[in-house]
Amino acid sequence: MMNTARTIQKIILSCFAIFGIGGYFLSSQPAYACATCDVYQQALEQEFQTHQNWMDNQWWSKNVQPALKKSSDENRNVSMFETVIYGVFLDVQNLMSAQRAVQELSTNTLKNYTVSDTICKFGTLSRSLALSQSKANANQLIMAKRSMNRQLGQKNLASDEGEAADRSARLKQFQSDYCDQKDFGSGMKSLCTGTPADTRLNMDINYTRAVDTRNSLDIDFTDTKATNDEKDILALANNLYAHRVFDRIDARSLGQGGNTQSTFLDQRAIVAKRSVAENTYNAIVGQKSAGGTGSQAYMVKVLEALGLNNTDAKKYLGDAPSYDAQMEVLTKKLYQDPAFYASLMDSPANVNRQYAALQSFGLMQKRDIFETVSRSEILMSLLLEMEIAKYQDNIQNRQN
């Protein structure tokens, strides 16, 4: 602005110098007219200086400059407020997105990792299954060993002196424990020496009552206590397998060789064949023998849900449910309750867990079926070998 004022001053002074002053603008005496140019120039400069001071100190400093500052502050405040609004919206958007992600993860966690009661039921019902299976295998082996010792005449057994002693001991046991006086038109009165309970009559020959219809037997050959079920099972085994044991061969004659040794080997071959046949019986009894008690209370609840009272449920399972009884609950009884199918209306993860549990029980069933089929194949191979043995004997006799 200072440069502009000075430029205007120079232009005006030039005009005064050309045309003169004092009203004689068209005078022909420029020297006289410009006699007072310095005065006018000073006056004009003073006016311009005054005007400049007014513009600097009054118009600009007190009016324009504060107004511009206020306008800039307002524009800045509006811009900053708008930026804050945008920032708040962004913060809220990020916060809502984070909360939504956390809620989705929490929902997925609750849906996928919250285990239903049905899965816990599978776990508690099978908690003693492995122990029951181990006991079943142990009882099976003990029964097989006992049968072999009986046929081979081990000491401290009724058959250690031969067939006569074995028959005598079995007859005494029948008279005291299994004899029914009403049999043969009450003709057994003179033979029976004891008065057994109705539940034990003829249990030494009745496989259905002794084994087949029983879910759990009070059998545990790993302890020293002899129960009625153990006596009944062994008496039934004596009648079914090796009904007639071999007479004992004298040790002196056995050492002399000849036909005695051949007879002894033939006897052992027969014992081996009998053990194969008896193995199926031992396996069935082993699976029905007393198992673990860890899941007995929970299995009683399953049967109570089906309508049985507490007493009947415990009688059905036994005090120590066997492997066979536990598998029946896990693979059959559990799915007769409509509540099981209602429990399938659950999250997909829990349904998949239940499916995996059912598959595990299915694999156990398939394993049991495989073992049963294997025993059947062994029996078939034994029958085939016995048939072939006849032709082998004929061929050897012809050669001799």
C-alpha positions in Angstrom: 0.0 0.0 0.0 2.9 2.3 0.7 4.2 1.8 -2.9 0.8 2.5 -4.3 0.5 5.8 -2.4 3.9 7.0 -3.5 3.0 6.2 -7.1 -0.2 8.2 -6.8 1.8 11.1 -5.3 4.2 11.1 -8.2 1.4 11.1 -10.8 -0.4 14.1 -9.1 2.8 16.1 -8.7 3.6 15.6 -12.3 0.2 16.8 -13.3 0.6 19.9 -11.1 4.0 20.6 -12.6 2.5 20.4 -16.1 -0.7 22.4 -15.7 0.1 24.7 -12.8 -1.8 25.4 -9.7 -4.0 28.2 -8.2 -6.8 27.9 -10.8 -4.4 28.6 -13.7 -4.2 25.1 -15.0 -3.8 26.3 -18.6 -1.3 29.0 -17.8 1.5 29.6 -20.1 3.9 30.3 -17.1 4.8 27.0 -15.6 7.6 28.4 -13.6 5.4 30.7 -11.5 2.7 28.0 -11.2 5.2 25.6 -9.8 6.7 28.1 -7.3 4.8 26.4 -4.4 5.1 22.8 -5.6 7.2 21.8 -2.6 4.5 23.0 -0.3 1.8 21.2 -2.0 4.0 18.1 -2.2 4.6 18.2 1.5 0.9 18.7 2.2 0.0 16.0 -0.1 2.6 13.7 1.4 1.3 14.6 4.8 -2.3 13.8 3.9 -1.2 10.5 2.4 0.8 9.8 5.5 -2.2 10.6 7.6 -4.3 8.4 5.5 -1.8 5.6 5.6 -1.6 5.9 9.4 -5.4 5.8 9.6 -5.5 2.7 7.4 -2.8 1.0 9.4 -3.9 2.0 12.9 -7.6 2.4 12.6 -9.1 0.7 9.6 -6.7 -2.3 9.5 -5.6 -2.9 13.0 -8.9 -2.1 14.8 -11.4 -3.3 12.2 -10.2 -5.4 9.3 -7.5 -7.4 11.1 -9.6 -8.4 14.1 -12.5 -9.3 11.8 -10.2 -11.4 9.6 -8.8 -13.1 12.8 -12.3 -13.8 14.0 -13.3 -15.1 10.6 -10.2 -17.3 10.5 -11.0 -18.6 14.0 -14.5 -19.4 13.0 -13.4 -21.2 9.9 -10.8 -23.1 11.9 -13.3 -24.0 14.6 -15.8 -25.2 12.0 -13.1 -27.2 10.3 -11.9 -28.7 13.6 -15.4 -29.5 14.8 -16.1 -31.2 11.5 -12.9 -33.2 11.8 -13.9 -34.2 15.4 -17.3 -35.3 14.1 -15.6 -37.4 11.4 -13.2 -38.8 14.0 -16.0 -39.7 16.4 -17.9 -41.5 13.6 -14.7 -43.4 12.8 -14.1 -44.3 16.4 -17.7 -45.5 16.8 -17.5 -47.5 13.6 -14.3 -49.2 14.8 -15.7 -49.8 18.3 -18.9 -51.3 16.9 -16.9 -53.5 14.5 -14.6 -54.7 17.3 -17.6 -55.4 19.6 -19.4 -57.2 16.8 -16.3 -59.3 16.2 -15.9 -60.1 19.9 -19.6 -61.0 20.1 -19.4 -63.3 17.1 -16.3 -65.0 18.5 -18.0 -65.4 21.9 -21.1 -66.8 20.2 -19.0 -69.3 18.1 -17.1 -70.3 21.3 -20.3 -70.9 23.2 -21.8 -72.8 20.3 -18.8 -74.9 19.4 -17.1 -75.4 22.8 -20.0 -75.7 25.2 -20.4 -79.4 25.7 -23.9 -80.7 26.2 -25.1 -83.0 28.9 -25.4 -85.9 26.5 -21.7 -85.9 25.9 -21.1 -86.0 29.6 -23.5 -88.9 29.8 -21.5 -90.9 27.3 -18.4 -90.2 29.3 -19.8 -91.2 32.7 -21.5 -94.3 31.4 -18.3 -95.6 29.9 -15.9 -94.7 32.7 -15.6 -98.3 34.0 -15.9 -100.1 30.7 -12.1 -100.7 30.2 -11.8 -102.1 33.7 -14.8 -104.4 33.1 -13.2 -105.7 29.9 -9.9 -106.3 31.7 -11.7 -108.3 34.3 -13.6 -110.3 31.6 -10.3 -111.2 29.9 -8.8 -112.2 33.2 -11.7 -114.4 34.2 -11.6 -116.0 30.7 -8.0 -117.0 31.1 -8.4 -118.3 34.6 -11.4 -120.5 33.5 -9.3 -121.8 30.6 -6.4 -122.6 32.9 -8.7 -124.3 35.5 -10.3 -126.5 32.9 -6.9 -127.6 31.5 -5.6 -128.3 35.1 -8.7 -130.4 35.7 -8.2 -132.6 32.7 -4.5 -132.9 33.2 -4.9 -134.0 36.9 -3.3 -131.2 38.7 -3.0 -131.5 42.5 -5.6 -130.1 44.9 -8.4 -130.7 42.4 -11.1 -133.3 42.5 -9.9 -134.9 39.4 -6.3 -135.4 40.5 -6.9 -139.1 41.0 -8.8 -139.7 37.8 -12.3 -140.0 36.5 -13.8 -141.8 39.5 -12.8 -139.1 41.9 -14.0 -136.4 39.6 -17.4 -138.0 39.1 -17.8 -138.6 42.9 -17.0 -135.0 43.7 -19.4 -133.7 41.1 -22.2 -136.0 42.3 -21.8 -134.8 45.8 -22.0 -131.2 44.6 -25.1 -132.0 42.6 -26.8 -133.7 45.6 -26.2 -130.7 47.9 -26.5 -127.7 45.6 -28.6 -128.5 42.4 -30.8 -131.5 43.1 -34.5 -130.9 42.6 -36.6 -133.4 44.6 -39.5 -133.0 42.2 -37.6 -134.3 39.2 -38.6 -137.7 37.8 -41.9 -137.6 39.6 -40.3 -136.8 43.0 -38.0 -139.8 42.5 -35.0 -137.7 43.4 -35.9 -137.4 47.1 -33.8 -140.3 48.1 -30.8 -138.9 46.1 -30.9 -135.2 47.2 -29.0 -134.4 50.4 -29.5 -130.7 50.5 -32.3 -128.1 50.1 -31.0 -125.6 47.6 -33.0 -122.4 46.8 -35.3 -122.4 43.8 -32.9 -120.1 42.0 -30.1 -122.8 42.0 -32.1 -125.9 41.1 -30.5 -127.6 38.1 -28.2 -124.7 37.5 -25.4 -127.2 36.6 -27.2 -128.1 33.4 -29.4 -125.1 32.6 -27.3 -122.8 30.4 -30.2 -120.4 29.7 -30.8 -119.6 33.4 -27.2 -119.8 34.5 -25.6 -117.6 31.7 -27.8 -116.6 28.8 -30.5 -114.6 30.6 -28.1 -113.0 33.1 -26.6 -109.6 32.4 -24.0 -109.7 35.2 -22.7 -112.7 37.1 -21.1 -112.5 40.5 -17.9 -113.9 39.2 -14.4 -112.7 40.0 -11.7 -115.4 40.0 -9.0 -113.0 41.0 -10.1 -113.0 44.6 -10.4 -115.8 47.2 -14.1 -115.6 47.8 -16.2 -118.4 46.2 -19.7 -117.2 45.1 -22.7 -119.3 44.1 -22.4 -118.0 40.5 -18.8 -119.1 40.3 -19.8 -122.6 41.6 -22.7 -122.8 39.1 -20.6 -121.7 36.1 -17.8 -124.2 36.9 -20.3 -127.0 37.5 -22.0 -126.3 34.2 -18.6 -126.2 32.5 -17.7 -129.6 33.9 -20.9 -131.1 32.4 -20.5 -129.4 29.0 -16.7 -129.9 28.5 -14.6 -132.8 29.5 -17.5 -134.6 31.0 -15.2 -137.6 31.4 -11.6 -136.9 32.3 -8.8 -139.3 31.6 -7.5 -141.8 34.0 -4.0 -140.9 35.2 -1.1 -142.6 33.6 1.5 -144.0 36.1 4.7 -142.0 36.0 6.8 -145.2 35.9 5.0 -146.6 32.8 5.1 -143.2 31.2 8.9 -143.2 31.4 9.2 -146.6 29.8 8.0 -145.3 26.4 6.0 -147.4 24.0 2.2 -147.1 23.6 1.9 -145.3 26.9 3.7 -142.2 25.6 1.6 -142.3 22.5 -1.6 -142.5 24.5 -0.4 -139.6 26.7 0.2 -137.4 23.5 -3.2 -138.4 22.2 -4.8 -137.3 25.5 -3.0 -133.9 25.3 -4.3 -133.5 21.7 -7.8 -134.1 22.9 -7.4 -131.6 25.7 -6.2 -129.0 23.2 -9.3 -129.6 21.0 -11.5 -129.3 24.1 -9.9 -126.1 25.1 -10.7 -124.6 21.7 -14.4 -125.6 22.1 -14.6 -124.3 25.7 -13.0 -121.0 24.8 -16.3 -119.6 23.5 -18.0 -120.5 26.7 -15.2 -118.9 28.8 -15.4 -115.8 26.7 -19.2 -115.4 27.2 -18.9 -116.0 30.9 -16.0 -113.5 31.1 -18.0 -110.8 29.4 -20.9 -111.4 31.9 -18.6 -111.5 34.9 -18.6 -108.7 37.5 -17.0 -105.5 36.2 -16.2 -102.0 37.5 -18.7 -100.1 39.7 -17.7 -96.6 38.5 -20.7 -96.1 36.2 -23.3 -98.3 38.0 -25.2 -95.4 39.5 -25.5 -93.6 36.2 -26.7 -96.7 34.4 -29.4 -97.1 37.0 -30.6 -93.6 36.1 -30.8 -94.6 32.5 -33.0 -97.6 33.3 -35.1 -95.5 35.6 -35.7 -93.1 32.8 -37.1 -96.1 30.8 -39.6 -96.8 33.6 -37.8 -99.3 35.9 -37.7 -98.5 39.6 -34.4 -98.3 41.5 -34.6 -101.9 42.8 -35.3 -103.5 39.5 -32.7 -101.4 37.7 -30.0 -102.6 40.2 -31.2 -106.1 39.9 -31.1 -105.9 36.1 -27.5 -104.5 36.1 -26.1 -106.2 39.2 -24.0 -104.7 41.9 -21.0 -104.6 39.6 -22.2 -104.3 36.0 -20.4 -106.6 33.6 -18.8 -105.6 30.3 -21.8 -107.1 28.5 -24.3 -105.2 30.7 -22.5 -101.9 30.2 -22.3 -102.4 26.4 -26.1 -103.2 26.3 -26.8 -99.8 28.0 -24.4 -97.9 25.8 -25.5 -99.5 22.5 -29.2 -100.2 23.1 -31.0 -99.0 26.2 -29.7 -95.4 26.0 -31.4 -94.9 22.6 -34.8 -96.2 23.8 -35.3 -93.0 25.7 -37.0 -90.2 23.6 -34.9 -87.7 25.5 -31.8 -88.8 23.6 -33.4 -87.7 20.3 -34.5 -84.4 21.8 -30.8 -83.9 22.8 -29.9 -84.0 19.1 -31.6 -80.6 18.7 -28.3 -79.0 19.7 -25.5 -77.1 18.1 -23.8 -78.8 15.1 -20.6 -79.2 17.2 -22.3 -81.1 19.9 -24.2 -83.3 17.4 -20.8 -84.1 15.8 -19.4 -85.0 19.2 -22.4 -87.4 19.8 -21.8 -88.9 16.4 -18.1 -89.5 17.3 -19.1 -91.1 20.6 -21.6 -93.4 18.8 -18.9 -94.3 16.3 -16.6 -95.3 19.1 -19.3 -97.6 20.6 -19.9 -99.0 17.1 -16.2 -99.8 16.7 -16.2 -101.6 20.0 -19.2 -103.6 18.9 -17.5 -104.5 15.6 -14.4 -105.6 17.6 -16.6 -107.9 19.7 -18.2 -109.2 16.6 -14.8 -109.8 15.0 -13.7 -111.8 18.0 -16.8 -113.8 17.9 -16.4 -114.6 14.2 -12.7 -115.5 14.9 -13.8 -118.0 17.5 -16.3 -119.4 15.1 -13.7 -119.8 12.4 -11.4 -121.5 14.9 -14.2 -124.0 15.8 -14.8 -124.6 12.1 -11.1 -125.2 11.5 -11.1 -127.6 14.4 -14.0 -129.6 13.0 -12.3 -129.7 9.6 -9.1 -130.9 11.2 -11.0 -133.7 13.1 -12.6 -134.8 9.8 -9.3 -134.8 8.0 -7.7 -136.7 10.9 -9.9 -139.7 10.0 -8.5 -139.9 6.5 -5.0 -139.4 7.9 -5.5 -142.4 10.3 -6.7 -144.5 7.4 -3.7 -143.6 5.3 -1.3 -144.3 8.1 -2.9 -147.7 8.9 -2.6 -148.7 5.2 1.1 -147.7 5.2 1.8 -149.6 8.4 
